[in-house]
Amino acid sequence: MASVRRQRVAEQMQEEISSLIAKGLKDPRIGFVTITSVDISADLKRAWVYFCTSGTDADRERSQQGLQSSSGYIRRMLGKRLRLRNIPEFEFKYDESLDRGNQIETILSEVREQEGWDDPERVRGSAEEVALAFIAGKRFLVTSHLNPDGDAIASMLAVRLLLESMGKEVVCYNPDPVPHNFMFLAGAADIENTTGEDSFDHTVVLDCSELNRCGPLPAEELRGKLVGIDHHLTVSPLGEARYLNPKASSIGEMLDKVLEHLPVEIDLDLAKCLYCSILTDTGSFRYSNTAPATLHLAARLVEIGVSPWDMTLKVYESQPVERVHLLAEVLQTLVVDPSGKHASITVTDEMFEKTGTSKDLIDGFINYPRGIDGVEVAIQFRQADINRYKVSFRSRGNVDVASIAQGFGGGGHRNAAGCELSGELNEVQKIIYQAIDRALAP
């Protein structure tokens, strides 16, 4: 009976560890790995976790080192998910058995196909599924990712407006400040930076596929049913009710589909939110995610009363002078690779202090290095803490920066993605530059 129990625990651990790795661990050394099996000692104090991965022996060794370094985090997460008194100490080992070795590429191919990694157009859930959740709930918490951009802020406020028009109670929440240029949107000043102790029927997460990319949320028993609306390619769609469409230009465009199933008319305030979401995530309709349907929706919103020129003024041409001073500091850090194919800028806490600014004013800075003739990939390093940096990528289209970000536990779109790394700035920059050089190699 004891061996049966060990086997059951081992299977649970294999499933949970695989899930954590699929969602992305922070260590950049970890490549695309698959957990093949877990063996547990009779006293349940030690576990040997076997993995496989493609690449050279050096790649495999780096992945093993990264997994071992992440074992403390993995044990803590498993402690929360599995009902065990003690979680065993992990030792990660490369699975060298001949049978499994011959099946590595097959396993990786099957995992990619199952999880949709090779299908950027895969839609999961539906607009109707989300609409039914909106109808069913009475009290909603609406949130998005940290460091919210125009799509995040505008879509949060759009959901608030449409839910309130249906008689629902809504709390919009993000612990980070609303960027200055989006404060004109209806309800922006009322976005809360804490959730308090209230309970909700539904928690709506927008433009985000990982709860750990949001701010602290209420306990599971207080946040109600999770509803996810996202347009990023992801392994595991978020939410019990969800609408994931990687082809959509923005959350605003997806919300228009949700509105087709709701008894809500789009008024001017809601139209401005939807338009702002689309405007910012398409780069003013310049990016490759601008499809005919995107422009048709924008035209409908203009017919309702949205002024394209007024929106442009508010979003792009109403900046405080302090932002210009900050930009001047940031542009002094511009580094263009000798190849001319990638360029970067750096934003530090010292710059914020010197100019009396904060991170809510850096939106759009990364477009300056991307705008340099010949640059294929732009990078922005922003200090998040001591020896901790948020890295943003922008591509002209020839390089899939989402795949680069995923290699470091991040994610995003083909042309816009991000991740977070620990280390001295020069170390982080070196790692990122090497990854981009590999992606640019013929």
C-alpha positions in Angstrom: 0.0 0.0 0.0 2.9 2.4 0.9 4.4 2.0 -2.6 1.0 2.7 -4.2 0.8 5.9 -2.2 4.3 6.9 -3.2 3.5 6.4 -6.8 0.3 8.5 -6.5 2.3 11.3 -4.8 5.0 11.1 -7.5 2.4 11.4 -10.2 0.9 14.4 -8.5 4.3 16.0 -8.2 5.2 15.4 -11.8 2.0 17.0 -12.9 2.4 20.1 -10.6 6.1 20.6 -11.4 5.3 20.3 -15.1 2.6 23.0 -14.7 4.9 25.4 -12.9 7.6 25.0 -15.6 5.0 25.5 -18.4 3.9 28.7 -16.8 7.5 29.9 -16.6 10.1 29.9 -13.9 12.3 33.0 -13.5 15.7 31.4 -14.0 16.9 32.2 -17.5 19.0 29.0 -17.6 16.0 26.8 -17.9 15.2 25.9 -21.5 12.1 24.1 -22.8 12.1 21.0 -20.5 9.7 18.1 -20.0 9.4 16.3 -16.7 9.5 12.6 -17.5 9.1 11.0 -14.1 9.5 11.5 -10.3 10.9 8.9 -7.9 10.3 9.3 -4.1 12.2 7.7 -1.3 10.3 5.4 1.1 10.4 8.0 3.9 9.1 10.7 1.5 12.0 12.9 2.4 13.8 12.9 -1.0 12.6 13.0 -4.6 14.5 12.5 -7.8 12.9 14.6 -10.6 13.9 13.4 -14.1 13.7 15.8 -17.1 14.5 15.8 -20.8 15.3 18.7 -23.1 16.8 19.2 -26.5 20.1 21.0 -27.2 23.7 20.4 -26.4 25.1 18.9 -23.2 25.9 22.4 -22.0 22.3 23.4 -22.6 21.1 20.5 -20.6 23.5 21.2 -17.7 22.3 24.8 -17.6 18.7 23.7 -17.4 19.6 21.3 -14.6 21.3 24.0 -12.7 18.4 26.4 -13.2 15.9 23.7 -12.1 17.9 22.9 -9.0 18.2 26.6 -8.1 14.4 26.9 -8.4 13.7 23.9 -6.2 13.0 26.0 -3.1 10.3 27.9 -5.0 8.9 24.7 -6.5 8.7 23.1 -3.0 6.9 26.1 -1.6 4.4 26.1 -4.4 3.8 22.3 -4.1 3.3 22.8 -0.4 0.4 25.1 -1.2 -1.1 22.7 -3.8 -0.6 19.2 -2.3 -2.0 18.0 1.0 1.3 16.7 2.4 2.8 17.3 5.8 6.3 17.6 4.2 7.5 18.2 0.7 10.6 16.2 -0.1 13.9 17.7 -1.0 14.3 17.6 -4.9 17.2 16.5 -6.9 16.8 17.2 -10.7 18.4 14.7 -13.0 18.6 14.5 -16.8 16.8 11.4 -18.0 19.4 9.5 -19.9 17.5 6.3 -20.6 17.7 5.3 -24.2 14.0 4.9 -24.7 13.2 8.4 -23.4 16.2 9.9 -25.1 14.9 8.7 -28.5 11.5 10.2 -27.7 12.6 13.7 -26.6 11.6 15.4 -29.9 8.4 13.5 -30.0 7.5 14.5 -26.4 8.3 18.1 -27.1 6.3 18.1 -30.3 3.3 16.6 -28.5 3.5 19.0 -25.7 3.7 22.0 -28.1 0.8 20.7 -30.1 -1.3 20.0 -27.0 -0.7 23.4 -25.4 -1.0 25.4 -28.6 2.5 26.7 -28.7 2.7 26.3 -32.5 -0.8 27.7 -33.2 -0.8 31.5 -32.7 -4.4 31.7 -34.0 -5.8 29.2 -31.5 -8.9 30.7 -29.8 -10.0 29.2 -26.4 -13.2 30.0 -24.6 -15.6 32.5 -26.2 -17.1 35.9 -26.0 -20.4 34.3 -25.1 -18.9 32.4 -22.2 -17.6 35.6 -20.7 -20.9 37.4 -21.4 -22.8 34.7 -19.5 -20.4 35.2 -16.5 -21.1 38.9 -16.6 -24.8 38.3 -16.5 -24.6 35.8 -13.7 -22.5 37.8 -11.2 -23.6 40.7 -9.0 -20.4 42.0 -7.5 -17.2 42.2 -9.6 -13.5 42.8 -9.1 -11.8 44.0 -12.3 -8.0 44.0 -12.7 -5.1 43.6 -15.1 -1.4 43.2 -15.1 1.1 45.4 -13.1 2.6 48.4 -14.8 -0.7 48.9 -16.7 -0.5 50.2 -20.3 -3.3 51.8 -22.3 -4.9 48.5 -23.2 -5.0 47.4 -19.6 -6.4 50.7 -18.2 -8.9 51.3 -20.9 -10.2 47.8 -21.0 -10.6 47.8 -17.2 -12.6 50.9 -17.3 -14.6 49.6 -20.3 -15.6 46.5 -18.3 -16.5 48.7 -15.4 -18.8 50.8 -17.5 -20.6 48.0 -19.3 -21.1 46.1 -16.0 -22.4 49.1 -14.2 -24.8 49.8 -17.1 -26.2 46.3 -16.2 -26.7 47.2 -12.6 -23.6 45.4 -11.3 -21.3 46.5 -8.4 -17.8 46.9 -9.7 -14.4 47.6 -8.1 -11.5 48.4 -10.5 -8.1 47.6 -9.0 -4.5 47.9 -9.8 -1.7 48.6 -7.2 0.3 50.5 -9.8 -0.7 54.1 -10.7 -2.7 55.0 -13.8 -0.3 56.5 -16.4 -0.8 60.3 -16.7 -2.0 60.2 -20.3 -5.0 57.9 -19.5 -6.4 59.8 -16.6 -9.0 61.5 -18.9 -10.9 58.2 -19.3 -14.1 57.9 -17.3 -13.5 56.4 -13.9 -9.7 56.4 -14.1 -9.4 58.4 -10.9 -11.5 55.8 -9.1 -9.2 52.8 -9.7 -8.3 51.4 -6.3 -4.8 50.4 -5.3 -6.0 47.8 -2.7 -8.9 45.3 -2.7 -9.7 45.5 1.0 -11.5 42.6 2.7 -14.5 42.5 0.4 -15.8 39.4 -1.3 -16.8 39.2 -5.0 -18.9 36.9 -7.2 -16.4 37.2 -10.0 -12.8 38.5 -10.5 -12.2 39.6 -14.0 -8.5 39.5 -15.2 -7.8 41.4 -18.4 -4.8 41.4 -20.7 -2.9 38.9 -18.5 -2.5 35.1 -18.4 -0.8 34.7 -15.0 -2.2 35.7 -11.6 1.3 36.4 -10.4 1.5 39.2 -12.9 -1.4 41.0 -11.2 -1.3 42.7 -7.9 -2.2 40.8 -4.7 -5.7 39.5 -5.0 -8.3 38.5 -2.4 -8.1 35.0 -0.9 -9.6 32.3 -3.2 -12.7 32.1 -1.2 -13.3 35.8 -1.5 -12.6 36.5 -5.2 -15.3 34.2 -6.6 -15.2 32.8 -10.1 -12.2 33.8 -12.2 -13.0 35.3 -15.7 -10.1 35.8 -18.1 -10.0 37.9 -21.2 -6.6 37.9 -23.0 -4.9 38.1 -26.4 -1.5 36.7 -25.5 -0.4 33.3 -26.6 -0.2 31.2 -23.4 0.1 27.6 -22.3 -2.7 27.8 -19.7 -5.6 30.2 -20.3 -6.6 32.0 -17.1 -10.1 31.7 -15.7 -13.0 29.3 -15.2 -14.8 31.4 -17.8 -12.5 32.7 -20.5 -12.0 34.3 -23.9 -8.5 34.0 -25.3 -7.9 35.2 -28.9 -4.3 35.8 -29.9 -5.4 37.2 -33.2 -7.2 40.1 -31.6 -5.5 43.5 -31.7 -6.5 44.4 -28.1 -8.8 43.7 -25.3 -11.0 46.5 -26.5 -11.6 44.6 -29.7 -12.4 41.5 -27.8 -14.9 43.3 -25.5 -16.8 44.4 -28.5 -17.4 40.8 -29.2 -18.6 40.2 -25.6 -20.9 43.2 -26.0 -22.7 41.4 -28.8 -24.1 39.0 -26.2 -25.1 41.7 -23.6 -28.0 44.1 -23.3 -25.6 47.1 -23.4 -25.5 50.0 -25.8 -22.1 51.6 -26.4 -22.2 55.2 -25.1 -19.5 57.8 -25.6 -17.6 57.1 -22.4 -17.5 53.4 -23.2 -16.6 54.1 -26.9 -13.6 56.2 -25.8 -12.3 53.4 -23.6 -12.6 50.8 -26.4 -11.0 53.2 -28.9 -8.1 54.0 -26.4 -7.5 50.3 -25.9 -7.3 49.7 -29.7 -5.3 52.9 -30.4 -2.6 52.1 -27.9 -2.1 48.4 -28.6 -2.0 48.9 -32.3 0.5 51.8 -32.1 -2.1 54.2 -33.6 -3.1 51.5 -36.1 0.5 51.1 -37.4 1.3 47.6 -36.0 0.8 44.4 -37.8 -2.0 43.4 -35.5 -4.2 46.0 -37.2 -6.7 44.0 -39.2 -9.7 45.1 -41.3 -12.0 44.2 -38.4 -9.9 46.5 -36.1 -10.4 49.5 -38.4 -14.1 48.7 -38.9 -14.6 48.8 -35.1 -12.6 52.0 -34.8 -14.9 53.6 -37.5 -18.0 52.5 -35.6 -16.6 54.1 -32.4 -15.9 57.3 -34.4 -19.5 57.3 -35.6 -20.7 57.1 -31.9 -18.7 60.3 -31.2 -15.1 59.5 -30.5 -12.8 62.2 -32.0 -9.5 60.6 -33.3 -7.7 63.9 -33.0 -8.9 64.5 -29.4 -7.9 61.0 -28.4 -4.4 61.5 -30.0 -3.9 64.8 -28.2 -4.8 63.2 -24.8 -2.9 60.0 -25.2 0.2 61.2 -27.0 0.5 65.0 -26.8 -0.5 66.0 -23.3 2.6 65.0 -21.4 4.0 66.8 -18.4 7.4 68.6 -18.8 8.9 66.2 -16.3 8.4 63.3 -18.7 10.5 65.1 -21.3 13.2 65.6 -18.7 13.1 61.9 -17.9 13.3 61.0 -21.6 16.4 63.1 -21.9 18.0 61.1 -19.1 17.0 57.8 -20.6 18.1 58.5 -24.1 21.6 59.1 -22.7 21.8 55.4 -22.0 21.1 54.4 -25.6 23.2 51.5 -26.8 23.2 50.4 -30.4 24.8 47.0 -31.1 27.7 47.2 -33.6 25.6 45.1 -36.0 23.0 47.9 -35.9 20.3 45.2 -35.5 19.4 45.8 -31.8 19.4 48.8 -29.5 18.5 49.4 -25.9 17.8 52.0 -23.3 17.8 51.8 -19.5 15.6 53.4 -16.9 16.8 53.6 -13.2 15.4 54.7 -9.9 18.0 57.4 -9.8 16.5 58.9 -13.0 13.0 59.0 -11.4 14.4 60.7 -8.3 16.4 63.2 -10.3 13.5 64.3 -12.5 10.7 63.9 -9.9 8.9 61.3 -12.0 7.8 57.7 -11.7 7.4 54.6 -13.9 3.9 55.6 -15.1 5.6 58.2 -17.4 7.8 55.8 -19.4 5.1 54.4 -21.7 6.4 54.7 -25.3 10.1 55.3 -24.5 11.0 51.9 -26.1 9.8 53.2 -29.5 12.8 55.5 -29.7 15.4 52.7 -30.1 13.0 50.7 -32.3 12.7 53.7 -34.6 16.4 53.7 -35.5 17.0 52.6 -39.1 18.2 49.0 -39.3 17.2 48.1 -35.7 15.2 44.8 -35.7 14.8 44.5 -31.9 14.5 47.3 -29.2 15.1 46.5 -25.5 14.2 48.5 -22.4 15.8 47.7 -19.1 13.8 49.2 -16.2 15.1 48.9 -12.6 12.4 47.1 -10.5 14.5 46.7 -7.4 18.1 46.3 -6.3 19.7 44.0 -8.9 16.3 43.3 -10.4 15.2 44.5 -13.9 12.1 44.4 -16.0 13.0 43.8 -19.6 10.7 44.9 -22.5 11.2 43.9 -26.1 9.8 45.4 -29.3 10.4 43.8 -32.7 9.9 45.1 -36.3 8.5 41.7 -37.2 11.4 39.6 -38.3 12.2 38.4 -34.7 9.7 36.6 -32.4 10.5 38.4 -29.2 7.8 36.4 -27.3 9.9 33.3 -27.7 12.9 35.2 -26.3 10.9 36.4 -23.3 9.4 32.9 -22.7 13.0 31.6 -22.3 13.3 33.9 -19.3 9.9 33.1 -17.7 8.1 36.0 -19.5 5.8 36.2 -22.5 3.8 38.4 -24.8 3.3 38.8 -28.5 5.6 38.1 -31.4 6.4 41.8 -31.7 6.0 43.0 -28.1 7.0 41.0 -25.0 8.7 41.2 -21.7 10.3 39.3 -18.8 12.1 40.0 -15.5 15.7 39.1 -14.5 17.8 39.3 -11.4 21.5 40.4 -11.4 23.8 43.3 -11.9 22.7 45.5 -14.8 25.7 44.6 -17.0 25.1 40.9 -16.3 21.4 41.2 -17.3 22.2 43.1 -20.4 24.8 40.6 -21.4 22.4 37.7 -21.1 19.7 39.5 -23.0 22.0 40.7 -25.8 23.3 37.1 -26.3 19.7 35.8 -26.5 18.9 38.4 -29.1 22.1 37.7 -31.1 21.1 34.1 -31.2 17.6 35.0 -32.5 19.1 37.3 -35.1 21.7 34.7 -36.3 21.1 33.5 -39.9 
